[in-house]
Amino acid sequence: MKTTATFYHAGCPVCVAAEQNLANALDPSRYNVEVVHLGEKKSRVQEAEAAGVQSVPALVLDGAVFHINFGAGLEALK
C-alpha cells in the first residue's frame, strides 16, 4: 500500500528547486506525492499548520514534517 507524501510550497525559487530535487526523487512505487502550492491554495494553509508545518518548503511523510529550507513562514501565506 502506498503512503501519501505531501509537499507544501509557496512557489518561490527555493520551493521549486526543493520540489524538483526532493519530492520528485521519492520512489513512486512507495509514495503518492501530492504537491500543494499554498500561494494558490490558501484554503490548505490551516491543514499544513495542523500537520506541523511552520515554513515552506516542507514535506510531510508518515506524519513527520521535514522542513527543507526556509523559503517563507506560513504566516506570510495567510
Secondary structure as GFF3:
##gff-version 3
##sequence-region A 1 78
A	DSSP	beta_strand	3	9	.	.	.	ID=ss1
A	DSSP	alpha_helix	13	21	.	.	.	ID=ss2
A	DSSP	three_ten_helix	23	25	.	.	.	ID=ss3
A	DSSP	beta_strand	31	37	.	.	.	ID=ss4
A	DSSP	three_ten_helix	42	44	.	.	.	ID=ss5
A	DSSP	alpha_helix	45	51	.	.	.	ID=ss6
A	DSSP	beta_strand	55	61	.	.	.	ID=ss7
A	DSSP	beta_strand	64	73	.	.	.	ID=ss8
A	DSSP	three_ten_helix	74	77	.	.	.	ID=ss9
###
